[in-house]
Amino acid sequence: MRSGSTLRLIVSLITCFLPSAVGAMGQQGGGEWYQSLTKPPLNPPGWVFGPVWSTLYLLMGISLFLVWERHDRRGATLAVGVFGAQLVLNAAWSPAFFTLHSPALALAIIIPMLILIALSILLFRRVSPPAGWLLLPYLAWVSFATYLNASIWWLNR
């Protein structure tokens, strides 16, 4: 791998793991509140979230890297911009849910995030088909997270 590619891979991975750092800060103080909520069926145990999100952020970083490597391809800039927008929403979700104790606000964040992830997949596939495929587990997990978020909002109105 060329040194420029190595740097792009490192930056891509760091960029995609940043929302997890924001999310971890955003979860402080939300543990007791979260435990008190009525949860929906299919709510996974808490230990599942860390490994799943770590895997997803890794796949996202590789996906971003693949698109960045083809930055000269038509549509790459738009694809990265849409992906960046969903990353911002990703970073905003945990503080909205856990710090502000607002499943409603979190739901208002996760729905457009889900749409931007789907759009990112379509745009990434045009630039680098493997980059689009690598985002499918992320779309699946955020779809599941949307179910959890909506259910928690509904059950705890």
C-alpha positions as CSV (number, residue, x, y, z in Angstrom):
1,M,0.0,0.0,0.0
2,R,1.4,3.4,-0.9
3,S,2.0,5.9,1.9
4,G,-0.8,8.1,0.6
5,S,-3.2,5.2,0.7
6,T,-2.1,4.2,4.2
7,L,-2.8,7.7,5.4
8,R,-6.2,7.8,3.8
9,L,-7.0,4.4,5.4
10,I,-6.0,5.7,8.8
11,V,-8.0,9.0,8.4
12,S,-11.0,7.0,7.1
13,L,-11.0,4.7,10.1
14,I,-10.5,7.6,12.6
15,T,-13.3,9.5,10.9
16,C,-15.7,6.6,11.3
17,F,-14.8,5.8,14.9
18,L,-15.2,9.5,16.0
19,P,-19.0,9.1,16.4
20,S,-18.4,6.2,18.8
21,A,-16.3,8.6,21.0
22,V,-19.0,11.2,20.9
23,G,-21.5,8.5,21.6
24,A,-19.6,7.2,24.6
25,M,-19.5,10.7,26.1
26,G,-23.2,11.1,25.3
27,Q,-24.1,8.0,27.2
28,Q,-22.6,9.2,30.5
29,G,-25.4,9.6,33.1
30,G,-27.9,7.7,31.0
31,G,-27.3,4.2,32.4
32,E,-29.8,4.3,35.3
33,W,-32.4,6.1,33.2
34,Y,-32.0,3.5,30.4
35,Q,-32.3,0.6,32.8
36,S,-35.6,2.1,34.1
37,L,-37.2,2.1,30.6
38,T,-39.7,-0.5,29.3
39,K,-37.9,-2.3,26.5
40,P,-39.4,-3.9,23.4
41,P,-39.2,-7.6,22.5
42,L,-35.9,-8.4,20.8
43,N,-34.0,-5.8,22.9
44,P,-30.5,-7.3,22.9
45,P,-28.4,-7.4,26.1
46,G,-26.1,-4.4,26.6
47,W,-22.9,-6.3,25.9
48,V,-23.9,-6.8,22.3
49,F,-23.8,-3.1,21.3
50,G,-20.0,-2.6,21.8
51,P,-18.8,-5.4,19.5
52,V,-21.5,-4.7,16.9
53,W,-20.7,-1.0,16.7
54,S,-17.0,-1.6,16.6
55,T,-17.4,-4.0,13.7
56,L,-19.7,-1.5,11.9
57,Y,-17.3,1.4,12.4
58,L,-14.5,-0.7,11.0
59,L,-16.5,-1.7,7.9
60,M,-17.6,2.0,7.5
61,G,-14.0,3.1,7.6
62,I,-12.9,0.6,5.0
63,S,-15.9,1.6,2.8
64,L,-15.0,5.3,3.1
65,F,-11.4,4.5,2.3
66,L,-12.4,2.6,-0.9
67,V,-14.4,5.6,-2.1
68,W,-11.6,8.1,-1.1
69,E,-9.2,6.0,-3.1
70,R,-11.3,6.6,-6.2
71,H,-11.9,10.3,-5.5
72,D,-11.3,11.1,-9.1
73,R,-14.5,9.1,-10.1
74,R,-17.6,10.9,-10.9
75,G,-19.9,11.2,-7.8
76,A,-17.2,10.5,-5.2
77,T,-17.5,14.0,-3.7
78,L,-21.3,13.8,-3.3
79,A,-21.0,10.2,-1.9
80,V,-18.5,11.3,0.8
81,G,-20.6,14.4,1.6
82,V,-23.8,12.3,2.1
83,F,-21.8,9.8,4.2
84,G,-20.4,12.6,6.3
85,A,-23.9,14.0,6.9
86,Q,-25.1,10.6,8.3
87,L,-21.9,10.4,10.5
88,V,-22.9,13.7,12.0
89,L,-26.4,12.3,12.8
90,N,-24.8,9.1,14.1
91,A,-22.7,11.2,16.5
92,A,-25.8,13.2,17.6
93,W,-28.0,10.2,18.4
94,S,-26.4,9.0,21.7
95,P,-26.4,12.4,23.3
96,A,-30.0,13.0,22.3
97,F,-31.1,9.6,23.6
98,F,-28.9,9.1,26.7
99,T,-27.9,12.6,27.8
100,L,-31.1,14.4,27.0
101,H,-33.3,11.3,27.8
102,S,-35.2,12.0,24.7
103,P,-36.2,8.9,22.6
104,A,-38.4,11.2,20.6
105,L,-35.5,13.5,19.6
106,A,-33.3,10.4,19.0
107,L,-36.0,9.0,16.7
108,A,-36.1,12.3,14.8
109,I,-32.3,11.9,14.3
110,I,-32.2,8.2,13.4
111,I,-34.9,8.3,10.7
112,P,-33.0,10.8,8.4
113,M,-29.8,9.0,9.4
114,L,-31.3,5.7,8.0
115,I,-32.3,7.5,4.8
116,L,-28.8,9.0,4.4
117,I,-27.2,5.5,5.0
118,A,-29.3,4.0,2.2
119,L,-28.4,6.9,0.0
120,S,-24.7,6.5,0.9
121,I,-24.9,2.9,-0.2
122,L,-26.3,3.8,-3.5
123,L,-23.8,6.6,-4.1
124,F,-20.8,4.5,-2.8
125,R,-21.7,1.6,-5.1
126,R,-21.4,3.9,-8.1
127,V,-17.9,4.8,-7.1
128,S,-16.8,1.5,-5.7
129,P,-19.2,-1.5,-5.6
130,P,-17.4,-3.2,-2.6
131,A,-17.7,0.1,-0.6
132,G,-21.5,0.0,-1.0
133,W,-21.7,-3.6,0.0
134,L,-19.6,-3.0,3.1
135,L,-22.3,-0.6,4.4
136,L,-25.2,-3.1,4.2
137,P,-24.6,-4.4,7.7
138,Y,-24.7,-0.8,9.0
139,L,-28.0,-0.2,7.3
140,A,-29.4,-3.5,8.7
141,W,-28.2,-2.6,12.3
142,V,-29.5,1.0,12.1
143,S,-32.8,-0.3,10.8
144,F,-33.0,-2.6,13.9
145,A,-31.9,0.3,16.1
146,T,-34.7,2.4,14.6
147,Y,-37.2,-0.3,15.7
148,L,-35.7,-0.3,19.2
149,N,-35.7,3.5,19.4
150,A,-39.3,3.8,18.1
151,S,-40.4,1.0,20.5
152,I,-38.8,2.6,23.5
153,W,-40.4,5.9,22.6
154,W,-43.8,4.3,22.2
155,L,-43.6,2.1,25.4
156,N,-42.4,5.0,27.6
157,R,-44.6,7.9,26.4
